Amino acid sequence: MADQWSRWGLDLHLQSQAGRGLRAGIEYALREAVRSGRLPAGTRLPSSRTLAGDLGVARGTVTQALEQLVAEGYLESRPRSGIRVAPQPAAPPPTITPPPQATLPPLRGVDLRSGFPDLAAFPRRAWLAATRHVMQTAPNTALGYRDRAGAAELRHALAEYLGRARGVVTTPDHIVICAGYAHALRLVSQMFGHRGAIAFEDPAEPGYPRLAVHLGHEARRIPVDRDGLLVEALSDEAAAVVTPAHQYPLGVTLSPARRVELVSWARRTGGFIVEDDYDGEFRYDRQPVGALQGMAPDRVVYAGTTSKTIAPGLRLAWLVLPGSLLTPLWEATRWEESCVNVIDQLVLAHLIENGELDRHVRRCRTRYRRRRDLLGQAVTRRLPQARLSGVAAGLHAVLRLPGTAAQERALLDRLAARDIHVEGISSFYHRPEESPLALLIGYATPADHAYGNALSALVEELAIVVA
Ligand SMILES: Cc1ncc(COP(=O)(O)O)c(C=O)c1O
């Protein structure tokens, strides 16, 4: 039976049922239409003659099928009113699983969770002006299908910006625009996971090793100490994912000796380094530590994002690849579409070229440095038993408290009961029970006007707890 559209009143698409007899096919198609709700209760069916004509089958075949469905309770036949769809027992409501949240949505009260820049500082005026510029100047061809690597304009602007601001050595054709670091990591995991295990720091953002495992790859965890990744614990992994500028979450910087060691590991074993430079623009006390990529552009896959400099909602990030990985990346990810809206890419390119991104980052750096200093002063004054670390860079610091990881849940609950939201560090460890008792303080998260009160609320509550 071919797919058919009946001509009666409302159209009904009866899916062809390969392998079933004509009658069984009609029964099945009507049954499914009733079950799925496409034919609601009370719907009047056409006469068997019309239906047979529409379907191109003998009338007797249709009659038998309809009688069968009446017998099964899907249809009802009433004198002088023809055949209608019978009322069906209510189907259980579909279970809707909400999409998993990578990071939690904004909360009421004191929000000092890590991972956010100050969203109130979004450069709205500059973004609007750049959007206007793009809409006035971009040729129509810019709005068509573009290179999967991303808009050439943005890749050119980034090559210059990353070289200047982060010491990245590259050219536009080595850059791939991604929908956030999470997307970038998915692409590189797809490429490396087929070559061997992928190493992640321990502690690390737990979603990242889980993503590799979800993609069917082996994720290994490598400890981090005060000098960063313990390189000697690496072996034959295909890639090691690191956060050298400001380890997430501990906040330490990969020491010069470890950088050399890590690059030697990559050269010796043929492994690659994935450098997650998520907050590399924010360094407060001295010159930013340049990207590791500058030391070994042939062994490092560099990843950057706008999630800390501008806003995570933009979903705008980039990979800088060694030349030898360009073809493998496209081969491993050939079913991936380009995921970033071209207008946003052109807007960001314009903001980089006209210096607005630099100005915005400088303003934010000044603001976050002041907040970090206030945090340090408050801890010194009110929490002498605590120790603040990871403060040289980034948007969060680690507040180590006396006690053990077993006390973390109760502490977080107590703070949450007072509408103070921070994260504990234990969930970032592969073995949470071995974690110290420490909180991540995302001092960039509140709006500027709210920061002072947020900080006092946190510190005063902790002073009671640790007293
Ligand atoms: C370690 C780390 N890297 C990168 C990012 C940025 O991720 P995305 O660009 O997907 O927002 C985050 C976000 O919180 C992070 O914690």
The ligand as an SDF file (V2000), in Angstrom:
LIG
                    3D

 16 16  0  0  0  0  0  0  0  0999 V2000
   37.5740   24.6750   33.3620 C   0  0  0  0  0  0  0  0  0  0  0  0
   36.6560   25.4040   32.4330 C   0  0  0  0  0  0  0  0  0  0  0  0
   37.0250   25.5550   31.1750 N   0  0  0  0  0  0  0  0  0  0  0  0
   36.2390   26.2100   30.2880 C   0  0  0  0  0  0  0  0  0  0  0  0
   35.0480   26.7420   30.6700 C   0  0  0  0  0  0  0  0  0  0  0  0
   34.2320   27.4830   29.6750 C   0  0  0  0  0  0  0  0  0  0  0  0
   33.2960   26.6560   29.1140 O   0  0  0  0  0  0  0  0  0  0  0  0
   32.2830   27.1770   27.9880 P   0  0  0  0  0  0  0  0  0  0  0  0
   33.0940   27.9160   26.9660 O   0  0  0  0  0  0  0  0  0  0  0  0
   31.6870   25.9150   27.4620 O   0  0  0  0  0  0  0  0  0  0  0  0
   31.3000   28.0730   28.6680 O   0  0  0  0  0  0  0  0  0  0  0  0
   34.6030   26.5760   31.9720 C   0  0  0  0  0  0  0  0  0  0  0  0
   33.2890   27.1020   32.3780 C   0  0  0  0  0  0  0  0  0  0  0  0
   32.9360   27.2180   33.5070 O   0  0  0  0  0  0  0  0  0  0  0  0
   35.4380   25.8830   32.8770 C   0  0  0  0  0  0  0  0  0  0  0  0
   35.0710   25.7000   34.1430 O   0  0  0  0  0  0  0  0  0  0  0  0
  1  2  1  0
  2  3  1  0
  2 15  2  0
  3  4  2  0
  4  5  1  0
  5  6  1  0
  5 12  2  0
  6  7  1  0
  7  8  1  0
  8  9  2  0
  8 10  1  0
  8 11  1  0
 12 13  1  0
 12 15  1  0
 13 14  2  0
 15 16  1  0
M  END
$$$$
